[in-house]
């Protein structure tokens, strides 16, 4: 089962999140027919969004991570809520690249240079938007840098996606540690020392360790206390009704032009790939709604 846990440690001076999301990322891979490197990039960003979105308490609140970049992947966008639902897409899902110098999927090469945007929409008049430059394109380092530069929160983020030979997802997930305000220097030094000995998160995931086991190993000596599990899933709330509203919103002139062509039109949801087909007669009904 895909799920996320949250924990506190070091007498409340440290908080932590860990998520395992193999089925979630595999669902995204199937929806978008992503290449291995695109799957890895999307899966990493989805894990980050799930953990960052865990703080959302307001109903309907959303956290969006958007990467605009000059690499061949063309950019990514992922949205998560506070209930463990996540969705996302890459602009060029079929991007193919050779392995990097370490023999790993070259996510950094796929992204290149760019900007990470973090958008928190909690129902206020304007959403909160923070932006930082990508520092490596490997995503975990970029999220870590975002927290330090934009929110002044010392953090450590580890994200990973392992693929099978048939290009399905083998393992996916990650963890995120954050120091609370007032954390003493000795705690920071001790945590840095501990993290220097931790194996890559993909290795921990591939040993079939649970999120609780991963955080227990990462935070050994810091007395982690766990605070419940949240199931996670790839979920898109698109419906035909929403697509109809979107078509009405494009304007009467555009709708009339579509009808005049006398052909069915097909719209595709960016987030899940679901297709919606409308006949000229159905479009005429929408035009009449737009006029009323």
C-alpha positions as CSV (number, residue, x, y, z in Angstrom):
1,X,0.0,0.0,0.0
2,X,1.2,3.5,-0.8
3,X,1.2,5.8,2.2
4,X,2.9,8.6,4.0
5,X,3.9,8.9,7.7
6,X,4.8,12.0,9.7
7,X,7.0,12.0,12.8
8,X,8.7,14.3,15.3
9,X,12.1,13.7,16.9
10,X,14.7,15.3,19.1
11,X,12.1,16.4,21.6
12,X,10.1,18.2,19.0
13,X,13.0,20.1,17.4
14,X,12.8,18.0,14.3
15,X,9.9,16.9,12.1
16,X,10.0,14.3,9.4
17,X,7.9,12.9,6.6
18,X,8.3,9.7,4.6
19,X,6.3,8.4,1.7
20,X,6.2,5.2,-0.4
21,X,4.4,5.6,-3.7
22,X,5.2,2.8,-6.2
23,X,1.6,2.3,-7.3
24,X,0.9,6.0,-7.4
25,X,3.9,6.7,-9.7
26,X,3.0,3.6,-11.8
27,X,-0.5,5.0,-12.3
28,X,1.0,8.3,-13.5
29,X,3.4,6.5,-15.8
30,X,0.5,4.6,-17.4
31,X,-1.7,7.7,-17.7
32,X,1.0,9.6,-19.6
33,X,3.1,6.8,-21.1
34,X,6.3,8.4,-19.7
35,X,9.8,7.3,-20.5
36,X,12.0,6.1,-17.7
37,X,13.7,9.4,-17.1
38,X,10.4,11.3,-17.3
39,X,8.8,8.8,-14.8
40,X,11.7,9.3,-12.4
41,X,11.4,13.1,-12.6
42,X,7.6,13.0,-12.2
43,X,7.8,10.5,-9.4
44,X,10.3,12.5,-7.4
45,X,8.2,15.7,-7.8
46,X,5.1,13.8,-6.7
47,X,6.8,12.5,-3.6
48,X,7.9,16.1,-2.7
49,X,4.4,17.5,-3.3
50,X,2.8,14.8,-1.1
51,X,5.1,15.5,1.8
52,X,4.9,19.3,1.4
53,X,1.1,19.1,1.0
54,X,0.7,17.2,4.3
55,X,0.5,20.5,6.1
56,X,-2.6,21.6,4.2
57,X,-5.6,21.7,6.6
58,X,-8.2,23.8,4.8
59,X,-10.8,22.0,2.7
60,X,-10.0,22.4,-1.0
61,X,-6.4,23.6,-0.3
62,X,-3.8,22.7,-2.9
63,X,-0.1,22.7,-3.2
64,X,1.4,22.9,-6.6
65,X,5.0,22.4,-7.6
66,X,5.9,23.7,-11.0
67,X,9.3,23.4,-12.8
68,X,9.9,25.6,-15.8
69,X,13.2,24.5,-17.5
70,X,15.2,24.6,-20.7
71,X,16.0,20.9,-20.7
72,X,14.4,18.4,-23.1
73,X,11.7,17.4,-20.6
74,X,10.2,20.8,-21.2
75,X,8.9,21.3,-17.6
76,X,6.7,19.5,-15.0
77,X,3.7,20.3,-12.9
78,X,2.4,18.4,-9.9
79,X,-0.5,19.2,-7.5
80,X,-1.3,17.6,-4.1
81,X,-3.8,18.1,-1.4
82,X,-3.7,17.4,2.3
83,X,-5.5,14.1,2.0
84,X,-2.8,12.2,0.0
85,X,-4.2,12.8,-3.5
86,X,-1.6,13.8,-6.1
87,X,-1.6,14.3,-9.9
88,X,0.8,15.7,-12.4
89,X,2.3,15.7,-15.8
90,X,5.5,16.4,-17.8
91,X,5.5,18.5,-21.0
92,X,7.5,16.0,-23.0
93,X,6.7,12.5,-21.6
94,X,8.7,10.6,-24.2
95,X,12.1,12.3,-23.5
96,X,15.0,9.8,-23.7
97,X,18.5,10.4,-22.4
98,X,21.6,8.2,-21.8
99,X,22.4,7.4,-18.2
100,X,24.4,10.0,-16.3
101,X,28.0,9.6,-15.1
102,X,26.9,7.4,-12.2
103,X,24.9,5.1,-14.4
104,X,21.6,6.5,-13.2
105,X,18.6,8.1,-14.9
106,X,19.7,11.6,-15.9
107,X,16.9,13.6,-14.4
108,X,19.2,16.7,-14.0
109,X,20.1,16.5,-17.7
110,X,16.4,16.2,-18.6
111,X,15.6,19.4,-16.7
112,X,18.6,21.5,-17.3
113,X,18.4,25.1,-16.0
114,X,15.2,26.5,-14.7
115,X,12.9,27.7,-11.9
116,X,11.0,25.8,-9.2
117,X,7.7,27.5,-8.2
118,X,5.9,26.5,-5.0
119,X,2.2,27.6,-5.0
120,X,0.1,27.2,-1.9
121,X,-3.6,27.9,-2.5
122,X,-5.5,27.8,0.8
123,X,-8.5,29.6,-0.3
124,X,-7.3,33.2,0.2
125,X,-7.7,35.9,-2.4
126,X,-4.3,35.2,-3.8
127,X,-2.2,32.0,-3.4
128,X,1.3,32.1,-1.9
129,X,3.9,31.7,-4.5
130,X,7.6,31.1,-3.8
131,X,10.3,30.7,-6.5
132,X,13.9,29.6,-6.6
133,X,16.4,28.7,-9.3
134,X,17.1,25.0,-9.9
135,X,20.5,24.1,-8.3
136,X,20.9,20.7,-9.8
137,X,17.7,19.6,-11.6
138,X,17.8,16.4,-9.5
139,X,14.7,17.8,-7.6
140,X,15.6,16.7,-4.1
141,X,18.4,19.2,-3.9
142,X,16.2,21.8,-5.5
143,X,13.5,21.3,-2.9
144,X,16.1,21.5,-0.1
145,X,17.4,24.8,-1.6
146,X,13.9,26.2,-1.9
147,X,13.2,25.6,1.8
148,X,16.5,27.3,2.8
149,X,16.3,30.2,0.5
150,X,12.5,31.0,0.3
151,X,11.2,29.8,3.7
152,X,14.4,29.9,5.8
153,X,13.7,26.3,7.0
154,X,16.8,24.0,7.2
155,X,15.8,20.8,5.5
156,X,17.0,17.6,4.1
157,X,15.1,16.0,1.2
158,X,15.7,12.6,-0.4
159,X,13.6,11.4,-3.3
160,X,14.0,8.3,-5.5
161,X,12.4,6.3,-8.3
162,X,13.7,2.9,-9.4
163,X,12.5,1.3,-12.7
164,X,12.2,-2.3,-13.7
165,X,13.7,-3.5,-17.0
166,X,10.3,-3.4,-18.6
167,X,10.1,0.3,-17.7
168,X,7.4,-0.2,-15.0
169,X,8.0,1.4,-11.6
170,X,9.9,-0.8,-9.1
171,X,10.1,1.5,-6.1
172,X,9.3,5.2,-5.5
173,X,9.2,7.5,-2.5
174,X,11.3,9.7,-0.3
175,X,11.7,11.4,3.0
176,X,11.9,15.0,4.2
177,X,13.4,16.3,7.5
178,X,13.0,19.8,8.8
179,X,14.5,21.5,11.8
180,X,12.2,23.6,13.9
181,X,13.0,27.2,14.8
182,X,15.4,27.3,17.7
183,X,17.0,24.0,17.0
184,X,20.4,24.0,18.8
185,X,23.6,23.8,16.9
186,X,24.6,20.5,18.4
187,X,21.4,19.0,17.0
188,X,22.2,20.3,13.6
189,X,25.7,18.9,13.7
190,X,24.5,15.5,15.0
191,X,21.9,15.3,12.2
192,X,24.4,16.2,9.5
193,X,26.7,13.5,10.8
194,X,23.9,11.0,10.8
195,X,22.8,11.9,7.3
196,X,26.4,11.5,6.0
197,X,26.1,7.7,6.8
198,X,22.7,7.1,5.3
199,X,22.4,4.9,2.2
200,X,20.5,6.3,-0.8
201,X,16.8,6.4,-0.4
202,X,16.3,4.2,-3.4
203,X,18.4,1.5,-1.7
204,X,16.2,1.8,1.4
205,X,13.1,1.5,-0.6
206,X,14.4,-1.4,-2.6
207,X,14.9,-3.3,0.6
208,X,11.1,-3.0,1.0
209,X,11.5,-0.9,4.1
210,X,8.3,0.8,5.3
211,X,8.2,4.5,5.8
212,X,8.4,3.9,9.5
213,X,11.4,1.7,9.1
214,X,13.1,4.2,6.9
215,X,12.6,7.1,9.3
216,X,13.7,4.9,12.2
217,X,16.9,4.2,10.4
218,X,17.5,7.8,9.3
219,X,16.7,9.2,12.7
220,X,18.4,6.5,14.8
221,X,19.4,8.1,18.1
222,X,16.9,11.0,17.7
223,X,13.9,9.1,19.3
224,X,11.4,9.5,16.4
225,X,7.7,9.5,17.4
226,X,5.2,8.7,14.7
227,X,1.9,10.4,14.2
228,X,-0.3,8.3,11.9
229,X,-0.4,7.2,8.3
230,X,-2.1,8.8,5.3
231,X,-2.9,6.7,2.2
232,X,-1.6,8.3,-1.0
233,X,-2.9,7.8,-4.6
234,X,-2.7,9.3,-8.1
235,X,-6.1,11.0,-8.4
236,X,-7.6,13.5,-10.9
237,X,-10.9,15.0,-10.2
238,X,-11.7,15.9,-13.8
239,X,-15.2,15.2,-15.0
240,X,-17.2,15.7,-18.2
241,X,-19.2,18.4,-16.4
242,X,-16.0,20.3,-15.6
243,X,-14.8,20.0,-19.3
244,X,-18.2,21.3,-20.4
245,X,-17.8,24.4,-18.2
246,X,-14.3,24.9,-19.6
247,X,-15.6,24.7,-23.2
248,X,-18.4,27.2,-22.3
249,X,-15.8,29.5,-20.9
250,X,-13.8,29.7,-24.1
251,X,-16.5,32.0,-25.6
252,X,-19.5,31.8,-27.9
253,X,-17.5,32.7,-31.1
254,X,-15.0,29.9,-30.6
255,X,-17.8,27.4,-29.8
256,X,-19.7,28.4,-32.9
257,X,-16.6,27.9,-35.1
258,X,-16.2,24.4,-33.7
259,X,-19.8,23.6,-34.5
260,X,-19.4,25.0,-38.0
261,X,-16.6,22.5,-38.8
262,X,-19.2,19.8,-38.3
263,X,-16.7,17.4,-36.6
264,X,-16.4,15.8,-33.2
265,X,-13.9,17.4,-30.9
266,X,-11.8,15.7,-28.4
267,X,-10.2,17.2,-25.2
268,X,-7.6,15.5,-23.1
269,X,-7.0,16.2,-19.4
270,X,-3.4,17.3,-18.9
271,X,-3.2,15.6,-15.5
272,X,-4.6,12.2,-16.2
273,X,-4.8,11.8,-19.9
274,X,-8.5,11.0,-19.9
275,X,-10.2,11.9,-23.2
276,X,-13.6,13.6,-23.6
277,X,-15.4,13.6,-27.0
278,X,-18.1,16.1,-27.9
279,X,-20.3,15.9,-31.1
280,X,-21.4,19.1,-32.9
281,X,-24.9,18.5,-31.4
282,X,-23.5,18.5,-27.9
283,X,-21.4,21.6,-28.6
284,X,-24.6,23.3,-29.8
285,X,-26.2,22.5,-26.5
286,X,-23.2,24.1,-24.7
287,X,-23.5,27.1,-27.0
288,X,-27.1,27.6,-26.0
289,X,-26.2,27.3,-22.4
290,X,-23.5,30.0,-23.0
291,X,-26.1,32.3,-24.5
292,X,-28.7,31.9,-21.7
